[in-house]
Amino acid sequence: MEVLYFAWVRERIGLPRERVETVATTVAGLVEELRAREPRYEAAFADLKALRVAVDQKLADFDAPLAGVREVAFFPPMTGG
Protein backbone atom coordinates (compact mmCIF):
# COMPACT_ATOMS: atom_id res chain seq x y z
CA MET A 1 0.00 0.00 0.00
CA GLU A 2 1.00 3.61 -0.41
CA VAL A 3 1.66 5.48 2.84
CA LEU A 4 1.63 9.29 2.73
CA TYR A 5 3.09 11.67 5.30
CA PHE A 6 2.18 15.36 5.64
CA ALA A 7 3.52 18.41 7.50
CA TRP A 8 5.76 17.66 10.50
CA VAL A 9 5.18 13.90 10.09
CA ARG A 10 6.88 14.13 6.68
CA GLU A 11 9.66 16.26 8.16
CA ARG A 12 10.42 13.76 10.94
CA ILE A 13 10.37 10.74 8.64
CA GLY A 14 12.09 12.50 5.77
CA LEU A 15 9.78 11.16 3.07
CA PRO A 16 6.52 12.43 1.57
CA ARG A 17 5.37 8.89 0.67
CA GLU A 18 6.52 5.32 0.44
CA ARG A 19 5.28 1.92 -0.66
CA VAL A 20 4.86 -0.38 2.35
CA GLU A 21 4.31 -4.13 2.54
CA THR A 22 2.51 -4.93 5.78
CA VAL A 23 0.96 -7.83 7.65
CA ALA A 24 -0.96 -5.41 9.89
CA THR A 25 -4.74 -5.72 9.93
CA THR A 26 -5.43 -2.22 11.30
CA VAL A 27 -3.92 1.25 11.03
CA ALA A 28 -2.66 0.89 14.62
CA GLY A 29 -0.84 -2.30 13.62
CA LEU A 30 0.72 -0.49 10.66
CA VAL A 31 1.88 2.28 13.00
CA GLU A 32 3.53 -0.31 15.27
CA GLU A 33 5.35 -1.84 12.29
CA LEU A 34 6.53 1.60 11.18
CA ARG A 35 7.66 2.55 14.70
CA ALA A 36 9.80 -0.58 14.85
CA ARG A 37 11.71 0.40 11.70
CA GLU A 38 13.97 3.09 13.13
CA PRO A 39 14.03 6.13 15.45
CA ARG A 40 12.70 8.64 12.94
CA TYR A 41 9.44 6.66 12.66
CA GLU A 42 9.27 6.29 16.44
CA ALA A 43 9.59 10.08 16.73
CA ALA A 44 6.90 10.71 14.11
CA PHE A 45 4.42 8.34 15.75
CA ALA A 46 5.29 9.03 19.39
CA ASP A 47 1.97 10.71 20.19
CA LEU A 48 -0.96 9.35 18.20
CA LYS A 49 -3.27 11.91 19.82
CA ALA A 50 -1.39 14.52 17.78
CA LEU A 51 -2.11 12.70 14.51
CA ARG A 52 -5.00 12.06 12.19
CA VAL A 53 -5.27 9.32 9.62
CA ALA A 54 -7.09 8.90 6.33
CA VAL A 55 -7.70 5.54 4.69
CA ASP A 56 -8.27 5.72 0.94
CA GLN A 57 -8.79 9.48 1.34
CA LYS A 58 -11.46 9.21 4.06
CA LEU A 59 -10.86 10.21 7.67
CA ALA A 60 -10.56 7.14 9.86
CA ASP A 61 -9.61 5.96 13.33
CA PHE A 62 -6.47 4.07 14.19
CA ASP A 63 -8.53 0.91 14.66
CA ALA A 64 -9.70 1.06 11.01
CA PRO A 65 -9.14 -2.20 9.10
CA LEU A 66 -6.58 -2.33 6.29
CA ALA A 67 -8.14 -5.11 4.21
CA GLY A 68 -8.31 -3.90 0.60
CA VAL A 69 -6.86 -0.48 1.43
CA ARG A 70 -4.66 1.15 -1.20
CA GLU A 71 -3.58 4.32 0.64
CA VAL A 72 -3.05 5.45 4.23
CA ALA A 73 -2.17 9.07 5.02
CA PHE A 74 -0.90 10.50 8.31
CA PHE A 75 -1.14 14.19 9.14
CA PRO A 76 -1.52 16.58 12.10
CA PRO A 77 -4.98 17.94 12.94
CA MET A 78 -5.96 20.80 10.68
CA THR A 79 -7.28 24.13 11.77
CA GLY A 80 -9.54 26.28 9.70
CA GLY A 81 -9.97 29.94 9.39
Secondary structure, 3 states (H helix, E strand, C coil): CEEEECCHHHHHHCCCEEECCCCCCEHHHHHHHHHCCCHHHHHHCCCHHHCEEEECCEEECCCCECCCCCEEEEECCCCCC
